[in-house]
Amino acid sequence: MHDIRAIRENPDALDAALARRGDAPMSSEVLKLDEARRARIGAAETAQAEQNKASKLVGAAKAKGDEAEFERLRALVGDKKAEVATMQAEAKELDLQLTDMLARIPNTPANDVPQGADEADNVEVSRWGDIPTFDFTPKEHFEIAGVAGSMDFETAAKTSGARFVMLKGAVARIHRALAQFMLDTHVDVNGLLEVNTPVLVRDEAMYGTDKLPKFGEDSYQTTNGWWLVPTSEVPLTYTAAGDVLDEDALPKRYTAHTLCFRSEAGSAGRDTSGMLRQHQFEKVEMVSVTHPGNSDDEQKRMLRCAEDLLERLGIPYRTVLLCTGDMGFGARRTFDIEAWVPGQNTYREISSVSTTGDFQARRMNARFKPKDGGKPQFVHTLNGSGLAVGRCLIAVLENGQQSDGSVTLPDVLAPYLGGKTVLTAEGGLA
């Protein structure tokens, strides 16, 4: 959410930020609505003062026995009362319109975010690992012999429709092991607080984390009004809503493993092979609530947490800084980590690590109290995938595949797989 006072003081800054994202200017539209709202508030206050003045004179006229003046003033009080109610109702409606308009304006990109139109303009900042070579044509994850019998799209389609999968046997266990490995690393190595969150949230939580109103069609809503979370970023970040935290309590660092749900509205035909893009998937999320002065360093820290997981798994990856045209609505800066998937001979996103600045904090009124005194200030919030479990499974299977249809698994998963390190061509663990 943008600060209306900042827009009043420097409307050109908002338009320049929107131009960087490829959007049309909006400051004049915002200020026009703001001026109308303020005019109604002023008119209501004037009418209220006139009502109060007339109310005081009513008693005096009655005491003097001046019935004509008494009736005139009483009628005036009634008229002013109705006028005040009308003006206040109009001001409230204009305030709602202004709030809705501000809620639909994307975040301001950080100065170091590259200008660009789409993913082709993203900037690679690093690579890690050697791309594996094969003496055979590498298969996509669902084609590998040891995987095919345990990755059941047909039965999932029978029960739920397209873009669902049932994982069975050893593949289901590997998927579970990956999530456990991620959580344990975040807790034991990275010092994050594990949280088991609800996956059903209220409108306020979706709104506060910038998923509403703009992206309602991308999420699922139950018939009684709850939303299925698109990621545990929503409940984790919203824990700070309405709070005034002590500065010494910052940063707050969380991690959670949850089911995630996305309708994928408008994504027909994109990445539909296998389990790359599903309506239901699992993710281990990282969220930080921090002091504004530390948020850039916190983003780097979170990025390293996600990269380190891939390095421990031995998965080659590259990290890219998203350009203004490819960055998410609420993000101020985003780094994507893309894992190498041999079956498609390309890198695929496996994590996004974003800072939103105070964009979400304003929406949910999350603040901290400076230890040296002064007014409470808005915190900064950050979120990142650490990692997308299903996509990580894809990368593990494809990078470890062997010519006989088996898969060599990362050593770090062995403790979660009873010491086993191979998915056999028959679909078992060895």
C-alpha positions, 0 to 999 in steps of 0.5 A, spaced: 500 500 500 502 506 498 502 512 502 497 517 500 501 523 503 507 521 499 503 521 493 501 528 495 508 531 496 511 527 490 506 525 485 511 524 479 515 519 483 509 514 483 508 515 476 516 514 475 515 508 479 509 505 475 513 507 468 518 503 470 514 497 471 510 499 464 504 501 467 500 508 466 501 514 470 496 514 476 498 520 480 492 525 477 487 520 478 489 518 485 489 525 487 483 527 484 479 522 488 483 524 494 481 531 493 474 530 493 474 525 499 478 531 503 473 536 500 467 532 503 470 531 510 471 539 510 464 540 508 462 535 513 466 538 519 463 545 517 456 543 517 458 539 524 460 546 527 454 550 524 450 544 527 453 545 534 452 552 534 445 552 532 444 547 537 447 552 543 442 557 540 436 553 540 436 553 548 437 560 549 431 562 544 426 557 548 428 560 554 427 567 552 420 565 549 422 566 542 418 561 539 419 563 532 426 563 533 426 556 537 423 553 531 427 556 526 433 554 529 431 547 531 429 546 523 436 548 522 439 543 527 435 538 523 437 540 516 445 541 518 444 534 522 442 531 515 447 535 511 453 532 516 450 525 515 450 525 507 457 529 507 460 523 512 457 518 508 460 521 501 466 522 505 466 514 507 465 512 500 470 516 497 475 513 502 473 506 500 474 508 493 481 511 494 483 505 499 481 500 493 485 504 488 491 505 492 491 497 494 491 496 486 497 500 485 504 495 485 510 496 489 515 501 487 521 498 484 528 499 488 533 503 485 537 497 483 532 493 479 534 493 472 529 496 467 525 491 463 519 488 459 519 481 461 523 475 463 528 476 457 530 482 461 532 479 467 539 479 469 543 473 471 547 474 478 551 468 479 551 460 477 553 454 481 554 447 479 556 443 473 551 442 468 551 434 468 552 430 462 549 424 460 551 418 455 544 418 453 538 423 452 535 425 459 528 424 460 523 429 463 521 427 471 515 423 469 518 419 463 524 416 468 523 408 469 523 408 476 519 414 477 513 413 472 509 408 476 509 412 482 507 419 479 500 418 477 497 423 473 491 419 471 488 417 478 489 424 480 485 427 474 479 422 475 479 424 482 480 432 482 481 433 474 487 436 470 494 439 474 494 434 480 498 428 481 498 422 486 505 421 488 506 413 491 511 409 494 518 411 494 517 417 490 512 420 495 517 418 500 523 422 497 518 428 496 517 428 504 524 427 505 526 433 501 521 437 505 523 435 512 531 436 509 529 443 508 525 444 514 531 441 518 536 446 515 532 452 516 531 450 523 538 447 525 542 451 520 539 458 519 535 459 525 528 460 523 522 459 527 518 453 525 511 454 524 505 449 523 500 454 520 493 454 517 492 453 510 485 457 510 485 464 512 480 470 512 480 476 507 484 480 512 490 476 511 490 475 504 489 483 503 494 484 508 499 480 504 497 484 497 493 478 494 487 481 494 483 485 491 488 484 485 489 477 485 483 474 487 482 470 481 488 466 482 486 463 489 481 458 491 475 461 496 471 456 500 463 457 500 464 460 507 469 465 505 475 462 507 481 462 502 486 457 501 493 459 501 497 460 495 503 460 500 504 460 507 507 467 506 500 469 507 499 466 515 506 467 516 507 475 514 500 476 517 502 474 524 505 481 525 498 485 523 496 490 528 502 489 532 507 494 535 513 490 536 519 492 540 525 494 535 529 489 539 524 483 537 526 484 530 528 480 526 522 475 526 524 469 522 519 464 520 519 457 516 513 453 514 511 447 510 504 447 507 500 445 502 499 451 497 493 452 492 493 456 486 488 456 480 493 458 475 488 463 472 490 465 465 496 460 465 493 455 460 498 452 456 504 454 460 508 448 463 503 443 463 507 437 462 509 433 469 508 436 475 511 443 474 505 447 475 500 444 479 493 447 482 496 444 489 503 443 491 507 443 497 512 449 499 517 450 505 517 458 506 521 463 509 518 469 512 522 475 515 519 481 519 525 486 520 527 493 521 527 497 515 535 499 515 536 491 515 531 489 510 536 489 504 541 485 508 536 480 510 534 479 503 541 477 501 541 472 507 534 469 505 537 468 498 543 464 501 539 460 505 535 458 499 541 457 495 545 453 500 539 448 500 540 446 492 548 446 494 547 441 499 542 437 494 548 438 489 543 441 484 546 446 479 542 453 479 543 460 477 540 466 480 537 472 477 535 479 479 528 480 476 527 486 472 521 491 473 516 488 468 517 481 471 517 482 478 511 481 482 505 486 484 508 487 491 515 486 490 520 491 491 526 487 489 526 479 487 531 474 486 529 468 482 533 461 483 532 457 477 534 449 478 537 446 472 532 440 469 536 436 464 529 433 461 527 440 458 535 442 457 533 449 461 533 452 468 526 452 471 524 457 477 525 453 484 525 459 489 523 467 489 526 471 494 522 478 495 523 484 499 516 488 499 519 494 504 513 497 508 508 495 502 505 489 506 506 493 513 502 499 511 496 494 509 496 490 515 498 496 520 505 492 522 509 497 526 515 497 531 517 502 536 524 505 536 528 503 542 530 511 542 523 513 542 519 517 537 513 514 533 512 507 531 514 506 524 512 500 519 516 494 519 519 491 512 517 484 510 520 479 506 518 472 503 522 467 499 521 459 497 526 455 501 524 451 497 518 449 492 518 441 494 515 439 488 520 442 483 525 440 487 523 433 486 523 434 479 530 437 479 533 431 484 530 426 479 532 429 473 539 431 475 540 424 478 537 419 473 541 414 470 541 410 463 538 404 466 532 408 469 534 409 476 536 415 480 542 417 484 539 421 490 543 426 494 547 424 500 543 429 504 537 425 503 539 418 506 538 420 513 530 421 511 530 415 507 533 409 511 540 410 509 538 409 502 541 413 496 538 410 490 531 410 486 531 403 483 528 402 475 523 398 479 521 404 483 524 402 490 529 404 494 536 401 495 
